[in-house]
Amino acid sequence: MTRTVYALARYSDCRAAIDFLTGAFGFRVHEAAKNDEGVVNHAELLAGDDMIMIGQGRPGGPGIYVAVEDVEAHHDRARAAGATITMELTDQPYGSREYACQDPEGNPWFFGTYRP
C-alpha cells in the first residue's frame, strides 16, 4: 500500500504566510489555490524535493496530511478505532476526497486521495 505524507500548517492569512515562508525560509510555491472570493485558501510549497501544505483556517498548530488509496475505508477504520472526526469525507475542488480527525491527544490528522 502506497502512502505519501505531507506536513501541514493552518494560517489565518495564507497569502501573508506564503510571503513569509518563501522570503524567510526559501520555500518555492508549487501551487496556490484561491476560493470563489479570490482568497488563497490552500498552497503547496516546495523545500527541495519535499513539499509542505498550508491552508486557510484557524491557526492551531501543525497537522499531518497522509495520501491513502481507499479514503472511505480509512475513514471508517479511524472512526471505529476512536478517532474524533472533525471533517467528514468531502470532495474538494482540487480533486481530492478527504476527511480530518483528531487522535486521542487532540493532534490533527488529514487523510485523502490528493497526490500533487
DSSP file with accessible surface (Angstrom, degrees, kcal/mol):
  #  RESIDUE AA STRUCTURE BP1 BP2  ACC     N-H-->O    O-->H-N    N-H-->O    O-->H-N    TCO  KAPPA ALPHA  PHI   PSI    X-CA   Y-CA   Z-CA
    1    1 A M              0   0  166      0, 0.0     2,-0.4     0, 0.0    67,-0.0   0.000 360.0 360.0 360.0 125.8    0.0    0.0    0.0
    2    2 A T        +     0   0   87      2,-0.0     2,-0.4     0, 0.0    67,-0.3  -0.698 360.0 177.2 -87.5 133.3    1.5    3.3   -1.1
    3    3 A R        -     0   0  123     -2,-0.4     2,-0.4    65,-0.1    65,-0.2  -0.989  13.4-163.6-133.9 145.0    1.3    6.3    1.3
    4    4 A T  E     -A   67   0A  45     63,-1.2    63,-3.0    -2,-0.4     2,-0.4  -0.997  10.9-154.0-127.3 133.5    2.6    9.8    1.0
    5    5 A V  E     -A   66   0A  96     -2,-0.4     2,-0.4    61,-0.2    61,-0.2  -0.907  10.5-175.0-114.9 133.8    3.0   12.1    4.0
    6    6 A Y  E     -A   65   0A  24     59,-3.3    59,-3.1    -2,-0.4     2,-0.2  -0.989  25.5-125.2-125.7 136.5    2.9   15.9    3.9
    7    7 A A  E     -Ab  64  52A  50     44,-0.7    46,-2.6    -2,-0.4     2,-0.4  -0.525  33.9-164.8 -71.9 146.9    3.5   18.4    6.7
    8    8 A L  E     +Ab  63  53A  13     55,-2.2    55,-3.4    44,-0.2     2,-0.3  -0.997  14.8 180.0-140.2 139.1    0.5   20.8    7.1
    9    9 A A  E     - b   0  54A  23     44,-1.7    46,-2.0    -2,-0.4     2,-0.4  -0.989  18.9-137.7-137.1 148.3    0.0   24.1    8.9
   10   10 A R  E     - b   0  55A  85     51,-0.5     2,-0.3    -2,-0.3    51,-0.3  -0.854  19.6-174.5-106.0 142.7   -3.0   26.4    9.1
   11   11 A Y  E     - b   0  56A  75     44,-2.6    46,-2.0    -2,-0.4     3,-0.4  -0.989  31.8-138.3-135.7 144.5   -2.8   30.2    8.8
   12   12 A S  S    S+     0   0   87     -2,-0.3     2,-0.3     1,-0.3    -1,-0.1   0.756 106.9  31.2 -71.2 -22.1   -5.4   32.9    9.2
   13   13 A D     >  -     0   0   83      1,-0.1     4,-2.2    42,-0.1    -1,-0.3  -0.812  67.6-178.5-137.5  93.1   -3.9   34.6    6.2
   14   14 A C  H  > S+     0   0    0     26,-0.5     4,-2.8    -3,-0.4     5,-0.2   0.869  83.0  56.5 -60.7 -39.9   -2.4   32.2    3.7
   15   15 A R  H  > S+     0   0  108     25,-0.3     4,-2.2     1,-0.2    -1,-0.2   0.940 110.1  44.3 -59.9 -46.6   -1.1   34.9    1.4
   16   16 A A  H  > S+     0   0   46      1,-0.2     4,-2.4     2,-0.2    -1,-0.2   0.897 112.7  53.1 -64.6 -37.3    0.9   36.5    4.1
   17   17 A A  H  X S+     0   0    8     -4,-2.2     4,-3.3     2,-0.2     5,-0.3   0.912 107.9  50.4 -64.5 -41.4    2.1   33.1    5.2
   18   18 A I  H  X S+     0   0    1     -4,-2.8     4,-2.7     2,-0.2     5,-0.4   0.940 110.2  50.2 -61.1 -45.7    3.3   32.3    1.7
   19   19 A D  H  X S+     0   0   90     -4,-2.2     4,-2.1    -5,-0.2     5,-0.2   0.926 115.6  42.8 -58.7 -44.8    5.2   35.6    1.6
   20   20 A F  H  X>S+     0   0  118     -4,-2.4     4,-3.7     2,-0.2     5,-0.6   0.954 115.1  47.6 -67.0 -50.1    6.8   34.9    4.9
   21   21 A L  H  X5S+     0   0    8     -4,-3.3     6,-1.5     1,-0.2     4,-1.2   0.867 116.6  43.0 -65.1 -36.1    7.7   31.3    4.2
   22   22 A T  H  X5S+     0   0   45     -4,-2.7     4,-0.9    -5,-0.3    -1,-0.2   0.912 121.5  40.6 -74.8 -40.8    9.1   31.9    0.8
   23   23 A G  H  <5S+     0   0   65     -4,-2.1    -2,-0.2    -5,-0.4    -3,-0.2   0.924 125.2  33.0 -72.4 -44.9   11.0   35.0    1.9
   24   24 A A  H  <5S+     0   0   55     -4,-3.7    -3,-0.2    -5,-0.2    -2,-0.1   0.870 133.4  23.8 -81.8 -38.5   12.3   33.8    5.3
   25   25 A F  H  <<S-     0   0  127     -4,-1.2    -3,-0.2    -5,-0.6    -2,-0.1   0.465  98.5-118.4-113.1  -5.0   12.8   30.1    4.6
   26   26 A G     <  +     0   0   54     -4,-0.9    -4,-0.2    -5,-0.2    -3,-0.1   0.661  53.5 158.7  78.5  14.9   13.3   29.9    0.9
   27   27 A F        -     0   0   41     -6,-1.5     2,-0.4    20,-0.1    20,-0.2  -0.342  32.7-137.5 -64.2 154.6   10.3   27.7    0.1
   28   28 A R  E     -C   46   0A 129     18,-2.3    18,-3.8    20,-0.1     2,-0.5  -0.935  17.4-114.3-115.0 142.3    9.1   27.9   -3.5
   29   29 A V  E     +C   45   0A  69     -2,-0.4    16,-0.2    16,-0.2     3,-0.1  -0.616  32.8 173.0 -77.7 123.0    5.4   28.0   -4.4
   30   30 A H  E    S-     0   0A  93     14,-3.2     2,-0.3    -2,-0.5    15,-0.2   0.813  72.7 -11.9 -90.8 -43.7    4.3   24.9   -6.3
   31   31 A E  E     -C   44   0A  69     13,-1.6    13,-2.9     2,-0.0    -1,-0.4  -0.975  52.7-167.1-157.1 145.4    0.6   25.8   -6.3
   32   32 A A  E     -C   43   0A  39     -2,-0.3     2,-0.4    11,-0.2    11,-0.2  -0.955  16.3-159.8-136.7 115.0   -1.7   28.4   -4.6
   33   33 A A  E     -C   42   0A  22      9,-3.1     8,-2.3    -2,-0.4     9,-1.3  -0.785   3.7-153.3 -99.6 139.6   -5.4   27.8   -4.9
   34   34 A K  E     -C   40   0A 143     -2,-0.4     6,-0.2     6,-0.3     2,-0.0  -0.835  10.4-131.1-110.1 149.2   -8.0   30.6   -4.4
   35   35 A N    >   -     0   0   48      4,-2.5     3,-2.1    -2,-0.3    -1,-0.1  -0.180  46.5 -80.8 -83.2-175.6  -11.6   30.3   -3.3
   36   36 A D  T 3  S+     0   0  167      1,-0.3    -1,-0.1     2,-0.1    -2,-0.0   0.747 131.8  55.0 -61.5 -23.5  -14.5   31.9   -5.0
   37   37 A E  T 3  S-     0   0  150      2,-0.1    -1,-0.3     1,-0.0     3,-0.1   0.398 120.2-108.2 -89.3   1.6  -13.7   35.2   -3.2
   38   38 A G  S <  S+     0   0   43     -3,-2.1     2,-0.4     1,-0.3    -2,-0.1   0.572  73.3 139.9  84.4   9.5  -10.1   35.2   -4.6
   39   39 A V        -     0   0   63      1,-0.0    -4,-2.5     2,-0.0     2,-0.4  -0.720  59.7-117.6 -88.9 131.2   -8.6   34.4   -1.2
   40   40 A V  E     +C   34   0A   7     -2,-0.4   -26,-0.5    -6,-0.2   -25,-0.3  -0.555  43.0 164.9 -66.0 119.3   -5.7   31.9   -1.2
   41   41 A N  E     +     0   0A  58     -8,-2.3    15,-2.1    -2,-0.4     2,-0.3   0.419  61.0  27.8-118.5  -2.7   -7.0   29.0    0.9
   42   42 A H  E     +CD  33  55A  16     -9,-1.3    -9,-3.1    13,-0.2     2,-0.3  -0.948  61.8 174.1-157.0 137.3   -4.5   26.3    0.0
   43   43 A A  E     -CD  32  54A   0     11,-2.4    11,-2.5    -2,-0.3     2,-0.5  -0.995  20.5-148.9-146.1 149.2   -0.9   26.3   -1.1
   44   44 A E  E     -CD  31  53A   0    -13,-2.9   -14,-3.2    -2,-0.3   -13,-1.6  -0.986  19.7-167.7-117.0 123.3    1.8   23.8   -1.7
   45   45 A L  E     -CD  29  52A   0      7,-2.7     7,-2.5    -2,-0.5     2,-0.4  -0.934  11.3-138.6-117.4 135.9    5.3   24.9   -1.0
   46   46 A L  E     -CD  28  51A  33    -18,-3.8   -18,-2.3    -2,-0.4     2,-0.4  -0.752  15.8-175.7 -97.2 139.0    8.5   23.1   -2.1
   47   47 A A  E >  S- D   0  50A  40      3,-2.7     3,-2.0    -2,-0.4     2,-0.3  -0.896  74.5 -56.6-126.1  92.1   11.6   22.7    0.0
   48   48 A G  T 3  S-     0   0   45     -2,-0.4   -20,-0.1     1,-0.3    -1,-0.0  -0.542 120.0 -21.7  67.9-126.2   14.0   21.0   -2.4
   49   49 A D  T 3  S+     0   0  169     -2,-0.3    -1,-0.3    -3,-0.1     2,-0.2   0.419 125.6  87.5 -92.1  -1.5   12.2   17.8   -3.5
   50   50 A D  E <   - D   0  47A 122     -3,-2.0    -3,-2.7   -44,-0.0     2,-0.4  -0.587  63.8-147.1 -98.7 162.8    9.9   17.8   -0.4
   51   51 A M  E     - D   0  46A  31     -5,-0.2   -44,-0.7    -2,-0.2     2,-0.3  -0.972  11.2-168.5-133.2 143.0    6.5   19.6    0.0
   52   52 A I  E     -bD   7  45A  40     -7,-2.5    -7,-2.7    -2,-0.4     2,-0.4  -0.910  16.2-144.8-119.0 154.7    4.6   21.2    2.8
   53   53 A M  E     -bD   8  44A   5    -46,-2.6   -44,-1.7    -2,-0.3     2,-0.4  -0.953  11.2-168.3-117.6 141.6    0.9   22.3    2.5
   54   54 A I  E     -bD   9  43A   1    -11,-2.5   -11,-2.4    -2,-0.4     2,-0.3  -0.952   6.9-168.0-125.2 150.5   -0.6   25.3    4.1
   55   55 A G  E     -bD  10  42A   1    -46,-2.0   -44,-2.6    -2,-0.4     2,-0.3  -0.955  27.7-105.3-137.7 155.8   -4.3   26.0    4.4
   56   56 A Q  E    S+b   11   0A  62    -15,-2.1     2,-0.3    -2,-0.3   -44,-0.2  -0.604  71.6  88.7 -76.5 131.8   -6.6   28.9    5.4
   57   57 A G  S    S-     0   0   28    -46,-2.0   -44,-0.1    -2,-0.3    -2,-0.0  -0.943  82.2 -37.7 163.6-178.6   -8.1   28.4    8.8
   58   58 A R        -     0   0  214     -2,-0.3   -48,-0.1     1,-0.1   -47,-0.1  -0.504  64.6-117.5 -68.6 121.0   -7.8   28.9   12.4
   59   59 A P        +     0   0   74      0, 0.0   -48,-0.1     0, 0.0    -1,-0.1  -0.373  52.5 149.6 -58.2 135.4   -4.1   28.5   13.4
   60   60 A G        -     0   0   59      1,-0.4   -49,-0.1   -50,-0.2    -2,-0.1   0.125  61.6 -76.7-157.5  26.1   -3.9   25.6   15.8
   61   61 A G        -     0   0   44    -51,-0.3   -51,-0.5    46,-0.1    -1,-0.4  -0.197  68.9 -47.9  93.6 168.0   -0.5   24.1   15.3
   62   62 A P        -     0   0  103      0, 0.0     2,-0.3     0, 0.0   -53,-0.3  -0.239  50.6-167.2 -73.0 163.1    0.7   21.8   12.5
   63   63 A G  E     -A    8   0A   7    -55,-3.4   -55,-2.2    44,-0.1     2,-0.4  -0.824  19.3-115.8-136.8 179.0   -1.0   18.7   11.2
   64   64 A I  E     -Ae   7 109A  54     44,-1.1    46,-2.8    -2,-0.3     2,-0.5  -0.984  16.7-158.3-123.8 131.3   -0.1   15.8    9.1
   65   65 A Y  E     -Ae   6 110A   8    -59,-3.1   -59,-3.3    -2,-0.4     2,-0.5  -0.945  10.9-171.3-106.9 129.9   -1.7   15.0    5.7
   66   66 A V  E     -Ae   5 111A  11     44,-2.8    46,-1.8    -2,-0.5     2,-0.5  -0.984  15.6-143.4-124.2 121.7   -1.5   11.4    4.5
   67   67 A A  E     -Ae   4 112A   0    -63,-3.0   -63,-1.2    -2,-0.5     2,-0.3  -0.737  27.7-178.6 -82.2 127.6   -2.5   10.4    1.0
   68   68 A V        -     0   0    3     44,-2.8     3,-0.3    -2,-0.5   -65,-0.1  -0.858  33.3-128.9-126.4 161.4   -4.1    7.0    1.0
   69   69 A E  S    S+     0   0  116     -2,-0.3     2,-0.6   -67,-0.3    -1,-0.1   0.909 101.6  30.5 -77.8 -43.9   -5.6    4.7   -1.7
   70   70 A D     >  +     0   0   90      1,-0.2     4,-2.2     2,-0.1    -1,-0.2  -0.780  65.4 174.2-120.7  86.6   -9.0    4.0   -0.2
   71   71 A V  H  > S+     0   0    1     -2,-0.6     4,-2.7    -3,-0.3     5,-0.2   0.832  77.2  56.7 -67.4 -31.1  -10.0    7.0    1.9
   72   72 A E  H  > S+     0   0   76      2,-0.2     4,-2.3     1,-0.2    -1,-0.2   0.949 110.8  42.9 -64.4 -47.4  -13.5    5.7    2.6
   73   73 A A  H  > S+     0   0   48      1,-0.2     4,-2.4     2,-0.2    -2,-0.2   0.901 114.3  52.1 -64.5 -37.9  -12.2    2.5    4.2
   74   74 A H  H  X S+     0   0   37     -4,-2.2     4,-2.6     2,-0.2    -2,-0.2   0.928 108.9  50.2 -64.1 -44.3   -9.5    4.5    6.0
   75   75 A H  H  X S+     0   0    8     -4,-2.7     4,-2.6     1,-0.2     5,-0.2   0.934 111.4  48.2 -57.3 -48.2  -12.2    6.9    7.4
   76   76 A D  H  X S+     0   0   98     -4,-2.3     4,-2.4     1,-0.2    -1,-0.2   0.900 112.1  49.1 -63.8 -40.4  -14.3    4.0    8.7
   77   77 A R  H  X S+     0   0  183     -4,-2.4     4,-1.8     2,-0.2    -1,-0.2   0.918 111.3  49.4 -64.8 -43.9  -11.3    2.3   10.3
   78   78 A A  H  <>S+     0   0   15     -4,-2.6     5,-2.5     2,-0.2     4,-0.4   0.931 111.9  48.3 -62.4 -44.5  -10.3    5.5   12.0
   79   79 A R  H ><5S+     0   0  113     -4,-2.6     3,-1.6     1,-0.2    -2,-0.2   0.935 111.0  50.6 -61.0 -45.2  -13.8    6.2   13.3
   80   80 A A  H 3<5S+     0   0   91     -4,-2.4    -1,-0.2     1,-0.3    -2,-0.2   0.824 107.0  55.2 -63.4 -30.1  -14.1    2.6   14.6
   81   81 A A  T 3<5S-     0   0   88     -4,-1.8    -1,-0.3    -5,-0.2    -2,-0.2   0.502 127.3 -97.0 -82.7  -4.4  -10.7    3.0   16.4
   82   82 A G  T < 5 +     0   0   50     -3,-1.6    -3,-0.2    -4,-0.4    -2,-0.1   0.517  68.2 153.4 104.3   7.4  -11.9    6.0   18.3
   83   83 A A      < -     0   0   22     -5,-2.5     2,-0.8    -6,-0.2    -1,-0.3  -0.422  47.3-122.5 -65.5 143.3  -10.6    8.9   16.2
   84   84 A T  E     -F  102   0A  83     18,-2.1    18,-2.0    -2,-0.1     2,-0.5  -0.810  23.4-139.6 -87.9 113.0  -12.7   12.1   16.5
   85   85 A I  E     +F  101   0A  28     -2,-0.8    16,-0.3    16,-0.2     3,-0.2  -0.631  26.9 174.1 -77.0 121.2  -13.8   13.0   13.0
   86   86 A T  E    S+     0   0A  78     14,-1.9     2,-0.3    -2,-0.5    15,-0.2   0.591  74.0  25.0-104.1 -16.7  -13.6   16.8   12.6
   87   87 A M  E    S-F  100   0A  60     13,-1.7    13,-2.0     3,-0.0    -1,-0.3  -0.909  82.2-136.3-146.3 118.4  -14.4   16.9    8.9
   88   88 A E  E     -     0   0A  96     -2,-0.3    10,-0.1    11,-0.2    13,-0.0  -0.187  52.2 -60.0 -66.0 167.1  -16.5   14.2    7.3
   89   89 A L  E     -     0   0A  35     10,-0.1     2,-0.4     8,-0.1    10,-0.2  -0.243  68.5-179.6 -50.7 128.2  -15.5   12.8    3.9
   90   90 A T  E     -F   98   0A  51      8,-2.5     8,-2.4    -3,-0.1     2,-0.6  -0.999  31.5-130.8-139.6 136.2  -15.6   15.7    1.4
   91   91 A D  E     -F   97   0A 113     -2,-0.4     6,-0.2     6,-0.2    -2,-0.0  -0.802  32.9-148.9 -84.9 120.4  -14.9   16.1   -2.3
   92   92 A Q    >   -     0   0   45      4,-3.6     3,-1.8    -2,-0.6    -2,-0.0  -0.594  20.0-120.1 -92.0 153.7  -12.5   19.0   -2.6
   93   93 A P  T 3  S+     0   0  126      0, 0.0    -1,-0.1     0, 0.0    -2,-0.0   0.720 111.3  63.0 -65.9 -17.0  -12.4   21.4   -5.7
   94   94 A Y  T 3  S-     0   0   62      2,-0.1    -3,-0.0   -61,-0.0    -2,-0.0   0.287 125.2 -96.6 -93.0  12.4   -8.8   20.4   -6.3
   95   95 A G  S <  S+     0   0   65     -3,-1.8     2,-0.3     1,-0.3    -4,-0.0   0.420  83.5 122.4  97.8  -1.3   -9.7   16.8   -6.9
   96   96 A S        -     0   0    2     18,-0.1    -4,-3.6    16,-0.0     2,-0.5  -0.652  49.0-150.4 -94.9 149.5   -9.1   15.1   -3.6
   97   97 A R  E     +F   91   0A  68     -2,-0.3    16,-1.1    -6,-0.2     2,-0.3  -0.990  40.8 151.3-110.9 125.1  -11.6   13.2   -1.4
   98   98 A E  E     -FG  90 112A  15     -8,-2.4    -8,-2.5    -2,-0.5     2,-0.3  -0.941  33.0-159.2-151.8 168.1  -10.6   13.6    2.2
   99   99 A Y  E     - G   0 111A   0     12,-2.5    12,-2.4    -2,-0.3     2,-0.3  -0.931  14.5-138.9-144.6 166.1  -11.5   13.8    5.8
  100  100 A A  E     +FG  87 110A   3    -13,-2.0   -14,-1.9    -2,-0.3   -13,-1.7  -0.950  23.9 163.7-128.8 150.9  -10.0   15.2    9.0
  101  101 A C  E     -FG  85 109A   6      8,-2.8     8,-3.0    -2,-0.3     2,-0.4  -0.939  28.9-122.7-153.3 172.9   -9.8   13.8   12.5
  102  102 A Q  E     -FG  84 108A  75    -18,-2.0   -18,-2.1    -2,-0.3    -2,-0.0  -0.974  21.7-132.6-122.5 142.8   -8.0   14.1   15.8
  103  103 A D    >   -     0   0   39      4,-1.9     3,-2.4    -2,-0.4   -21,-0.0  -0.258  45.8 -85.3 -80.4 175.7   -6.1   11.4   17.6
  104  104 A P  T 3  S+     0   0  127      0, 0.0    -1,-0.1     0, 0.0   -21,-0.0   0.747 131.2  53.5 -59.0 -20.7   -6.8   10.8   21.4
  105  105 A E  T 3  S-     0   0  164      2,-0.1    -2,-0.0     0, 0.0     0, 0.0   0.418 121.4-106.4 -91.1  -0.9   -4.3   13.6   22.3
  106  106 A G    <   +     0   0   33     -3,-2.4    -5,-0.0     1,-0.3     0, 0.0   0.537  67.0 151.0  90.1   6.4   -6.0   16.1   20.0
  107  107 A N        -     0   0   85      1,-0.1    -4,-1.9   -44,-0.0     2,-0.3  -0.539  47.1-119.2 -72.2 135.9   -3.4   16.2   17.3
  108  108 A P  E     - G   0 102A  33      0, 0.0   -44,-1.1     0, 0.0     2,-0.4  -0.580  32.2-177.1 -80.8 136.5   -4.9   17.0   13.9
  109  109 A W  E     -eG  64 101A  79     -8,-3.0    -8,-2.8    -2,-0.3     2,-0.4  -0.985   8.0-163.8-130.9 142.2   -4.7   14.4   11.0
  110  110 A F  E     -eG  65 100A  26    -46,-2.8   -44,-2.8    -2,-0.4     2,-0.4  -0.995   6.8-174.9-129.3 131.0   -5.9   14.8    7.5
  111  111 A F  E     +eG  66  99A  22    -12,-2.4   -12,-2.5    -2,-0.4     2,-0.3  -0.974  20.4 128.5-128.5 138.0   -6.3   11.9    5.1
  112  112 A G  E     -eG  67  98A   0    -46,-1.8   -44,-2.8    -2,-0.4   -14,-0.2  -0.951  62.0 -95.1-167.8-172.2   -7.2   12.0    1.4
  113  113 A T  S    S+     0   0   53    -16,-1.1     2,-0.3    -2,-0.3   -46,-0.1   0.405  72.0 125.5-100.0  -0.7   -6.5   11.0   -2.1
  114  114 A Y        +     0   0   28    -17,-0.2    -2,-0.1   -48,-0.1   -19,-0.1  -0.444  23.7 164.4 -73.0 127.6   -4.5   14.0   -3.2
  115  115 A R              0   0   90     -2,-0.3    -1,-0.0   -48,-0.0    -2,-0.0  -0.894 360.0 360.0-136.9 104.8   -1.0   13.5   -4.6
  116  116 A P              0   0   68      0, 0.0    -2,-0.0     0, 0.0     0, 0.0  -0.191 360.0 360.0 -62.7 360.0    0.3   16.5   -6.4
